[in-house]
């Protein structure tokens, strides 16, 4: 049954980990699926907290870049050049299109059906990587731009981080590891070789740089640590 559900290619790593034992492979697959759900709820705290903290500072910064720019930087072409280059035209266009489509597809009874798209609508449709790449350069010619935006704006979004460029680089590495984990979880890839304890440490560390109270909030009812302890491989 598990083979019909997962398919041979997806199940192969589990069978390999279980030395070809079908029952153990099934047990491992179910455990990873449960773990992925718990991880995604933790990732949600990081993604929403990151988005809101960064956007609050970006709105103020963008408004200060000149009379042609405004706080609603995600609408139209309202982002100042530095921010526009780092977000990229493609990411802005995709998020704006998704926001417009969401407005159109709302049920007829929805109070915001066909409502004009707002800045918050667009911001909520940015991919996690869009935020990461405002801090971690995605191409060879962007380090100076990331450094400038960090110094002028985004270090304030992480008031408990080291405001130096070294602090930015450490945060960038944490964010990129969480981005990769998020993608694995979102695409239902196996987590067999992922050091979950360290990725949880990354996520809680990022939240603590925004507000030291956030890690405790994120861990209320969180099952990641208990699931790590329940790894079936520990009893084989």
N, C-alpha and C positions, 0 to 999 in steps of 0.2 A: 504493500500500500504506500509506504513512504517513497518507494522508487517511482511509482506513478505520479505522486504529488510533486516531488522535487525534480525528477528527471535524472538520468544517469550522470550527466556532466556536473550538475550541482551537487549530487550526492557523493561523487567520487572522493573528495577530500575527507569526508566523514568516514567513509569506508576505509580509506587509507589510515586515518587516525585510529580507527577501531580494529586494525589488522584484519579487515575483511569480515568482521562479525556484523551481520545484518542488524541484530537486536541492539547492539551497542551503538552502531551508526545511527539508528533511529533515535535512541535515547539522547545521543549527542546533538542531533539535528533539532530535536524538540527543546533541548536546553539552550542552544544558541538562539533559537527563535524567541524564547522567553527573555533571554538576556538582551537581545536586540531591542525588544519593546521597552525594557527598563532603561536602556541607554538612550533611546530616542526621547524619552520624557526628560532626561537630564540635559541632553543636547538642546531641547526646546528652551530651557531656562537660559542657557548660554546664548543661543541665537537671538531670542527676544531681548534679553538684557543688553547684549552687545549692540544690537540694532538701535534700540532706544537711546542708550547712552551716547553712542556716536552721532546719531542724527540730531540730538539736542544741541550738541556743540557745532555740528556742521551747519545747522540752520543759522545760528548766530554768526559764525565765521563768514558764510556765504553772503549774508546781508551786509557785511562790512567791506565787501570787495569792490563796491562801486554802485552808483545809482541804477545801473542796468540789471543788477542782480538782486535777489530777494531771499527771504527765508525758505520759501517753497522751491528749493533748488531742484527737486526731482520732476517738476512740471516743465513741459516744453523744453527749451534750451536754457533754463534758468541757472544752471550750475556755472560758477566761475571757472576759467580755463584749467586751473590746477586740479580742481575736483572733477571737472568734466573729463579730463584726460585719464585720470585714475579709475573713475567709474566705467568709462568707455561708452561711446555712442551706442554700441550694440546692447549692453546691459540696460541702459536707460530705455532704449526703444522696446526691448522685450518686456521690461517691467511695466511700462506705460501701456503696451498692447494688452498684457494680461489684465491690468486694472480696468481698462475699457471693456474687455470681454466679460469680466466678472460683473460689472455694472449691468451689462446687457442680459446676462443669464440669471440674474436674481429673479426669484418668483414674483409674480404679479402683485402678491400681497406684501412684498418686502418694502419697507418705507424708503429704501434708497435705490429701488429699481430705476435704471436709466439716469441715475443722478450723475452730475458732473464729477469726474475723477478728481480726487484730492491728492495732496502731497502724501498723506499717510497711506492712501490706497496704493500708490506707486511704491513707496518705501517697503510696504509689507510684501511686495512681490519680488524684491531683489533676492537673488540667490545668496546663500551664506558666503560663498566665495567672493562676492562683490565687496562685502565688508572686510574680509580678510585681506584682499588685495589693496585696500586703502592703507594698510599698515605694512604688508609684506609685498615687495615688488614682484610683479608677475613677469616682467621682461627686463632685459639687461639695462635699458636706458631709464628705468623708473626709480632707482634708489634715491636719487636726490629729490624727486618729487614727493616720495613717501616721507623722507626726512623732513622736508619743508612743511608738509601738512601736519605731521606729528608735532613739530615745534610750534606751529602757529595755532593748532586747534586740537588735534586728537589726543594729545597727552592729557588734556583736561577731561577727556571722557573716561580716563582711567586714573583717578586722583591718587590711588594708592600704589601706582606703578612708579618705577624709576623713570623720571621724565627725560633722561638722556637718550641718545640714539641707541646705546647698548640696551636700555630698557625696552625700547621699541623692538629691537631685534629679538629679544627673549620672548616678548609677547607675540611677535609674528610667528615664531617657531611653535609656540603653544597653539595658536589659532590654526596654523596649517595642519598640525597633527589632528586637531579636532575636526577640521574640514574633511580630511581624508577618512576619519572614522565615520563622520556623518554620511559620506558618500557610500561607504561600505554598508552601513546599516540601511540606508534608503534603497539601495539596490539589492538588498537581501543576500549580500555576499557573506561567506563564512567568516567567523571571528576567531577561528581556532588558534591563530598565531599572534593575535593582538594582545598586548599586555594591558588588560582592562584596568588594573589598579593605577597604572601610570596615566592612562587616558582620563580616568576619573579625576586624578590629581590635576591634570591639565585644566579640565573643565572647572573644577572648584577654584583653582588658582586664578583663572580668568575672571570669574565672578567676584572673587575677593579683591581684585584690582579695581573693580567698579564700586563695590560696597562690601565691607567685611561681613555684613550680616547676610548677604545673599547665599553663601554656601550652605548655611544652616537651613535656609528656606528651601533650597533646591533638594536637600537631603531628607526633608520630612516625608516619611513614607517611602523613601527611595529603596529599591530592592537590589541595586547593582552589587553592593558588597556581599549580601547574602547569597546572591546567585553565583558570584565568583567562588565562594566557599562551597557551593553545591555542584561544582564542575564534576560531572560523572567520571572523568578520567582519573580523579583523585582516588577512586575506590577500585580501579581496575588492577 
